[in-house]
Amino acid sequence: MQVRAKSIPPTPATLPSRHDRPSKTVPCEHGVARELLLIGLVVALGVLAALVILLPAMVTG
């Protein structure tokens, strides 16, 4: 009688890392100004959302 070894599911330790796999992305250059503009827009939207939530509570409270 032969005993088969159980197949072990892959764990993060046994999976190849992201750097081992071939990359399918095309490298593109973008400026720091564009990156800072996008970060500023996200922060501004977060502040605006906080004001929309907190301002009515402060006025009525």
C-alpha positions in Angstrom: 0.0 0.0 0.0 1.4 3.4 -1.0 0.8 6.5 1.0 0.5 9.7 -0.9 1.8 12.9 0.6 -0.7 15.6 1.2 -0.3 18.6 -1.0 0.5 21.6 1.1 -1.3 24.8 0.0 1.0 27.6 -0.8 1.7 30.0 2.0 3.2 33.5 1.7 6.6 32.1 2.6 6.5 29.6 -0.3 5.0 32.0 -2.9 7.5 33.8 -5.1 8.0 37.3 -4.2 6.7 40.2 -6.3 10.3 40.9 -7.5 10.9 37.4 -8.7 8.0 37.5 -11.2 8.4 39.3 -14.5 7.0 42.7 -14.5 4.2 43.6 -16.9 4.1 47.3 -16.1 5.7 49.9 -18.3 7.9 52.3 -16.4 6.7 55.9 -16.7 8.1 59.1 -15.4 5.9 61.6 -13.6 6.8 64.7 -11.8 6.9 65.4 -8.1 4.6 68.3 -8.6 1.8 66.1 -9.9 2.3 63.7 -7.0 2.1 66.5 -4.5 -1.0 67.9 -6.2 -2.8 64.6 -5.9 -1.8 64.2 -2.3 -3.1 67.8 -1.7 -6.4 67.0 -3.4 -6.9 63.9 -1.2 -6.1 65.8 2.0 -8.5 68.6 0.9 -11.3 66.2 0.2 -10.7 64.6 3.6 -10.9 67.9 5.4 -14.0 68.8 3.4 -15.7 65.5 4.4 -14.8 66.1 8.0 -16.3 69.6 7.9 -19.5 68.3 6.3 -19.8 65.7 9.1 -18.7 67.8 12.1 -20.1 71.3 11.2 -23.9 70.3 11.5 -23.1 68.5 14.8 -21.4 71.6 16.2 -24.1 74.0 15.1 -27.0 71.9 16.4 -25.1 70.7 19.5 
